[in-house]
């Protein structure tokens, strides 16, 4: 069962990296949002023992943080 989780995680990471490769036209804020969501999803999965809710929650929190960190100064 544990090897299945690692396989799924590996596929998700490769798919995420491939998806980001096609985002060259994104703004810095959009790119940081996507990166934050990816990192948050991986962290949420690791902290929750692979729970889908933990993964989605981590992705949401990471995306918000990535978005807010790179907000343009007004």
Buried (B, 14 or more C-beta within 10 A) or exposed (E): EEEEEEEEBEEBEEEBEEEBEEEEEEEEBBBBBBBBBBBBBBBBBEEBEBEEEBBBBBBBBBBBBBBEEBEEEE
